[in-house]
Every structure is written in C-alpha cells, then in structure tokens.
Amino acid sequence: MSDDIQPTAPALNEQQAELDAAKTITTIVYALQAASFVIGLTFIAGVVVNYIKKEDVQGTWLASHFDWQIRTFWFGLLWSVLGFFSLILLVGYFILIANAIWIVYRIIKGWLRLSEGKAMYPNLS
C-alpha cells in the first residue's frame, strides 16, 4: 500500500480547467498591454487584472508571467514619467522611444513563452 495520494480524474480535470482559465487571463493581460499603444488605459487595466488574479496563479508556472507583466507595467510607467519630464532636455524623446521598444520586447517575449507553455524564469539547474 502506497502513502502517495493520487488525485482523482475529476480533480485533475478541475485543476486543468483552472490552469486553462488562468492562461486565458494571462493572454488577455498581454493583449491589454499591447493595446495600450493605441488606448493607454488598457495598460492600467492589465495590471489591475494581474493584482486581482495573482493569488489564483500562485504555485503555478503562470505566476512568473504575472510577475513579468507587473514589472513591465511599473518599470514602463517609471521610464515613461522620466521620459516625459525630460522632454524639455530632448533626452526624453530617446527615453520614451527606448521604453516603448523595451515594452514591446517584453510583451512579445512573454506572449511567446506563454504560447509555448513555459515559465518566464526557468530554473537554471
């Protein structure tokens, strides 16, 4: 007799359904981040969704995507503010362009890893 408790098939199906729903939410947040280049408020909506649903993904590979998305928002906001306030010095234009490229990179990299079913921060063992 084994001490290992094996989940039943319905429990596995329920876990998979929850994971699929969380993956869909993660995809939606990447889409909201991408849409922010047209409608800026979607960037804020995306991070709000991240914070509301963060507890649901704890302990899964999707948690790293949520951390990635949240960091993208906060660092993107920081560099946008710095770029905006330094526009008068002309260096602000370069900061804003670099920030936009960085945000696009993070959205694409995150979305690709999500579509491959991979975490953002794989173990380096």
Secondary structure, DSSP 8 states (H G I E B T S, - for coil): --------HHHHHHHHHHHHHHHHHHHHHHHHHHHTTTSTHHHHHHHHHHHHHHHHHTTSTHHHHHHHHHHHHHHHHHHHHHHHHTGGGSHHHHHHHHHHHHHHHHHHHHHHHHHTT--SS----
